[in-house]
Protein backbone atom coordinates (compact mmCIF):
# COMPACT_ATOMS: atom_id res chain seq x y z
CA UNK A 1 0.00 0.00 0.00
CA UNK A 2 3.01 2.29 -0.21
CA UNK A 3 1.80 3.55 -3.60
CA UNK A 4 -1.40 4.85 -2.01
CA UNK A 5 0.42 6.34 0.97
CA UNK A 6 3.21 8.09 -0.89
CA UNK A 7 1.71 8.85 -4.32
CA UNK A 8 -2.09 8.61 -4.48
CA UNK A 9 -3.01 10.20 -1.14
CA UNK A 10 -0.71 13.25 -1.57
CA UNK A 11 -2.13 13.74 -5.07
CA UNK A 12 -5.71 13.58 -3.76
CA UNK A 13 -4.91 16.07 -1.01
CA UNK A 14 -3.35 18.47 -3.50
CA UNK A 15 -6.53 18.23 -5.61
CA UNK A 16 -8.60 18.89 -2.49
CA UNK A 17 -6.53 21.94 -1.54
CA UNK A 18 -6.72 23.35 -5.06
CA UNK A 19 -10.53 23.17 -5.01
CA UNK A 20 -10.58 24.75 -1.56
CA UNK A 21 -8.37 27.65 -2.58
CA UNK A 22 -10.15 28.11 -5.93
CA UNK A 23 -13.60 27.82 -4.29
CA UNK A 24 -14.66 25.13 -6.74
CA UNK A 25 -16.77 21.99 -6.39
CA UNK A 26 -18.16 21.58 -2.88
CA UNK A 27 -16.26 24.71 -1.81
CA UNK A 28 -18.13 26.73 -4.42
CA UNK A 29 -21.63 26.09 -3.14
CA UNK A 30 -22.51 22.90 -5.04
CA UNK A 31 -22.55 20.65 -2.00
CA UNK A 32 -24.66 18.50 0.28
CA UNK A 33 -27.14 19.85 2.82
CA UNK A 34 -26.94 18.06 6.15
CA UNK A 35 -30.10 16.79 7.87
CA UNK A 36 -29.66 17.49 11.57
CA UNK A 37 -33.22 16.84 12.73
CA UNK A 38 -34.09 13.46 14.22
CA UNK A 39 -35.57 10.95 11.78
CA UNK A 40 -39.24 10.09 12.19
CA UNK A 41 -40.73 6.89 10.83
CA UNK A 42 -42.71 7.38 7.64
CA UNK A 43 -44.48 4.03 7.37
CA UNK A 44 -42.22 3.06 4.47
CA UNK A 45 -40.79 -0.16 5.95
CA UNK A 46 -37.63 -0.26 3.85
CA UNK A 47 -36.83 3.42 4.30
CA UNK A 48 -37.47 3.30 8.05
CA UNK A 49 -35.42 0.11 8.29
CA UNK A 50 -32.42 1.68 6.57
CA UNK A 51 -32.33 4.51 9.10
CA UNK A 52 -32.79 2.05 11.97
CA UNK A 53 -30.02 -0.29 10.80
CA UNK A 54 -27.61 2.36 9.53
CA UNK A 55 -24.01 1.78 10.69
CA UNK A 56 -20.65 3.41 10.03
CA UNK A 57 -17.73 1.70 8.32
CA UNK A 58 -15.05 0.29 10.63
CA UNK A 59 -12.07 1.53 8.58
CA UNK A 60 -11.33 3.70 5.57
CA UNK A 61 -11.88 0.97 2.95
CA UNK A 62 -14.93 -0.79 4.42
CA UNK A 63 -17.78 1.38 3.11
CA UNK A 64 -19.07 -1.61 1.15
CA UNK A 65 -19.38 -3.71 4.32
CA UNK A 66 -21.30 -1.07 6.27
CA UNK A 67 -23.59 -0.40 3.31
CA UNK A 68 -24.39 -4.04 2.61
CA UNK A 69 -24.90 -4.98 6.27
CA UNK A 70 -27.37 -2.09 6.60
CA UNK A 71 -29.32 -3.37 3.60
CA UNK A 72 -29.17 -7.02 4.70
CA UNK A 73 -30.41 -6.19 8.22
CA UNK A 74 -33.19 -4.04 6.78
CA UNK A 75 -34.38 -6.87 4.54
CA UNK A 76 -34.03 -9.53 7.25
CA UNK A 77 -36.06 -7.31 9.55
CA UNK A 78 -38.72 -6.76 6.90
CA UNK A 79 -39.00 -10.47 6.17
CA UNK A 80 -39.13 -11.43 9.85
CA UNK A 81 -35.78 -13.26 9.96
CA UNK A 82 -33.65 -10.91 12.06
CA UNK A 83 -34.26 -12.79 15.32
CA UNK A 84 -33.66 -9.75 17.50
CA UNK A 85 -29.92 -9.25 16.97
CA UNK A 86 -28.74 -7.37 13.87
CA UNK A 87 -25.96 -8.89 11.82
CA UNK A 88 -22.59 -7.20 12.42
CA UNK A 89 -20.04 -6.30 9.77
CA UNK A 90 -17.55 -8.98 10.81
CA UNK A 91 -20.25 -11.67 10.62
CA UNK A 92 -20.98 -10.58 7.08
CA UNK A 93 -17.33 -10.74 6.02
CA UNK A 94 -16.95 -14.23 7.48
CA UNK A 95 -20.05 -15.52 5.71
CA UNK A 96 -19.72 -13.90 2.28
CA UNK A 97 -16.46 -14.87 0.59
CA UNK A 98 -17.21 -13.64 -2.92
CA UNK A 99 -14.41 -11.62 -4.57
CA UNK A 100 -12.13 -12.16 -1.54
CA UNK A 101 -14.18 -9.50 0.24
CA UNK A 102 -12.65 -10.10 3.66
CA UNK A 103 -9.13 -9.98 2.25
CA UNK A 104 -9.92 -6.71 0.44
CA UNK A 105 -10.73 -5.21 3.83
CA UNK A 106 -7.30 -6.02 5.27
CA UNK A 107 -4.48 -3.48 5.50
CA UNK A 108 -2.71 -4.89 2.44
CA UNK A 109 -5.86 -5.79 0.53
CA UNK A 110 -6.19 -8.71 -1.88
CA UNK A 111 -3.30 -8.58 -4.35
CA UNK A 112 -2.90 -4.96 -3.35
CA UNK A 113 -6.56 -4.07 -3.97
CA UNK A 114 -8.84 -2.66 -1.29
CA UNK A 115 -12.50 -1.75 -1.43
CA UNK A 116 -14.97 -2.84 -4.11
CA UNK A 117 -15.40 -1.52 -7.66
CA UNK A 118 -19.01 -1.23 -8.85
CA UNK A 119 -19.37 -4.61 -10.58
CA UNK A 120 -17.73 -6.40 -7.67
CA UNK A 121 -20.12 -4.66 -5.29
CA UNK A 122 -23.02 -6.06 -7.29
CA UNK A 123 -21.60 -9.60 -7.01
CA UNK A 124 -21.11 -9.24 -3.26
CA UNK A 125 -24.65 -7.92 -2.74
CA UNK A 126 -26.14 -10.81 -4.72
CA UNK A 127 -24.17 -13.38 -2.73
CA UNK A 128 -25.08 -11.70 0.57
CA UNK A 129 -28.80 -11.98 -0.20
CA UNK A 130 -28.41 -15.65 -1.07
CA UNK A 131 -26.29 -16.50 1.96
CA UNK A 132 -28.87 -15.04 4.34
CA UNK A 133 -31.86 -16.49 2.52
CA UNK A 134 -33.34 -13.14 1.57
CA UNK A 135 -35.95 -13.35 -1.18
CA UNK A 136 -36.00 -10.68 -3.87
CA UNK A 137 -37.46 -10.22 -7.34
CA UNK A 138 -34.47 -8.79 -9.17
CA UNK A 139 -31.03 -7.29 -8.73
CA UNK A 140 -29.25 -5.07 -11.25
CA UNK A 141 -25.89 -3.34 -11.23
CA UNK A 142 -26.08 -0.15 -13.27
CA UNK A 143 -23.01 1.72 -14.46
CA UNK A 144 -23.62 5.44 -14.89
CA UNK A 145 -22.30 7.38 -17.86
CA UNK A 146 -21.49 10.99 -18.66
CA UNK A 147 -22.22 10.50 -22.34
CA UNK A 148 -25.17 12.85 -23.08
CA UNK A 149 -27.02 10.25 -25.17
CA UNK A 150 -26.43 7.23 -22.93
CA UNK A 151 -27.01 9.15 -19.72
CA UNK A 152 -30.52 10.32 -20.66
CA UNK A 153 -32.03 6.85 -20.40
CA UNK A 154 -29.97 5.95 -17.32
CA UNK A 155 -31.04 9.13 -15.53
CA UNK A 156 -34.72 8.66 -16.38
CA UNK A 157 -34.71 5.10 -15.05
CA UNK A 158 -32.77 6.11 -11.94
CA UNK A 159 -35.22 8.89 -11.12
CA UNK A 160 -38.15 6.50 -11.57
CA UNK A 161 -36.48 4.01 -9.24
CA UNK A 162 -35.81 6.67 -6.63
CA UNK A 163 -39.52 7.58 -6.72
CA UNK A 164 -40.37 3.87 -6.48
CA UNK A 165 -38.19 3.53 -3.38
CA UNK A 166 -39.76 6.57 -1.76
CA UNK A 167 -43.42 5.99 -2.61
CA UNK A 168 -43.84 2.23 -3.05
CA UNK A 169 -41.19 1.03 -0.60
CA UNK A 170 -40.41 -2.09 -2.62
CA UNK A 171 -36.79 -1.52 -3.64
CA UNK A 172 -33.38 -0.39 -2.38
CA UNK A 173 -30.50 1.46 -3.99
CA UNK A 174 -26.85 1.21 -2.97
CA UNK A 175 -24.87 4.00 -4.61
CA UNK A 176 -21.23 3.90 -5.75
CA UNK A 177 -20.03 7.49 -6.10
CA UNK A 178 -17.26 10.04 -5.91
CA UNK A 179 -17.53 11.25 -2.32
CA UNK A 180 -15.76 14.52 -3.07
CA UNK A 181 -18.62 15.50 -5.39
CA UNK A 182 -21.03 15.70 -2.44
CA UNK A 183 -19.03 16.69 0.63
CA UNK A 184 -15.79 18.48 1.37
CA UNK A 185 -13.59 15.44 1.26
CA UNK A 186 -11.21 13.66 -1.08
CA UNK A 187 -12.36 12.58 -4.54
CA UNK A 188 -12.37 8.84 -3.88
CA UNK A 189 -14.73 5.97 -4.74
CA UNK A 190 -17.29 5.56 -1.98
CA UNK A 191 -20.39 3.44 -1.28
CA UNK A 192 -23.52 4.24 0.74
CA UNK A 193 -27.26 3.44 0.63
CA UNK A 194 -29.85 5.89 -0.61
CA UNK A 195 -32.10 6.87 2.30
CA UNK A 196 -34.76 8.98 0.62
CA UNK A 197 -35.98 10.97 -2.36
CA UNK A 198 -38.21 14.02 -2.64
CA UNK A 199 -40.02 13.86 -6.02
CA UNK A 200 -41.01 17.53 -5.83
CA UNK A 201 -37.60 19.06 -5.13
CA UNK A 202 -35.62 16.22 -6.69
CA UNK A 203 -33.33 15.89 -3.69
CA UNK A 204 -31.70 12.56 -2.84
CA UNK A 205 -30.88 11.60 0.75
CA UNK A 206 -27.64 9.67 1.35
CA UNK A 207 -27.05 7.57 4.45
CA UNK A 208 -23.30 8.02 4.22
CA UNK A 209 -21.45 5.29 6.14
CA UNK A 210 -18.32 7.41 6.56
CA UNK A 211 -17.86 8.13 10.32
CA UNK A 212 -16.78 11.68 9.48
CA UNK A 213 -20.28 12.31 8.10
CA UNK A 214 -22.25 12.43 11.32
CA UNK A 215 -25.62 13.23 9.70
CA UNK A 216 -27.44 12.07 6.59
CA UNK A 217 -27.35 14.64 3.82
CA UNK A 218 -29.28 15.67 0.73
CA UNK A 219 -28.02 16.48 -2.74
CA UNK A 220 -29.87 17.51 -5.87
CA UNK A 221 -30.66 14.79 -8.38
CA UNK A 222 -28.26 16.31 -10.90
CA UNK A 223 -25.44 16.40 -8.35
CA UNK A 224 -26.28 12.84 -7.30
CA UNK A 225 -25.94 11.66 -10.89
CA UNK A 226 -22.73 13.64 -11.28
CA UNK A 227 -21.26 11.72 -8.34
CA UNK A 228 -22.47 8.38 -9.71
CA UNK A 229 -21.16 9.05 -13.20
CA UNK A 230 -17.71 10.10 -12.06
CA UNK A 231 -14.94 8.37 -13.98
CA UNK A 232 -12.97 8.62 -10.75
CA UNK A 233 -9.38 9.59 -11.05
CA UNK A 234 -7.35 7.65 -13.65
CA UNK A 235 -4.97 6.76 -10.83
CA UNK A 236 -7.65 4.40 -9.46
CA UNK A 237 -8.05 2.45 -12.71
CA UNK A 238 -5.11 0.19 -11.98
CA UNK A 239 -7.10 -0.97 -8.94
CA UNK A 240 -10.16 -1.87 -11.01
CA UNK A 241 -12.21 1.30 -10.54
CA UNK A 242 -13.95 2.66 -13.63
CA UNK A 243 -17.19 4.61 -13.48
CA UNK A 244 -19.56 4.67 -10.54
CA UNK A 245 -23.22 3.75 -10.54
CA UNK A 246 -25.60 1.84 -8.30
CA UNK A 247 -26.97 -1.55 -7.29
CA UNK A 248 -30.76 -1.81 -7.50
CA UNK A 249 -32.64 -4.45 -5.49
CA UNK A 250 -36.33 -5.04 -6.21
CA UNK A 251 -38.03 -6.95 -3.37
Buried (B, 14 or more C-beta within 10 A) or exposed (E): EEEBEEEBBEEBEEBBEEBBEEEEBBBEEBBBEEBEEEBEEEEBBBBBBBBBBBBBBBEEBBBBBBBBBBBBBBBBBBBEEBEEEBBBBEBBBEBBEBBBBBBBBEEEBBEEBBBBBBBBBBBBBBBBBEBBEBEBEEBEBBBBBEEEEEBEEBBEEBBEBBEBBBEEBBBBBBBBBBBBBBBBBBBBBBBBBBBBBBEEEBBBBBBBBBEEBEEBBBBBBEBBBBBBBBBBBEBBEEBBBBBBBBBBBBB
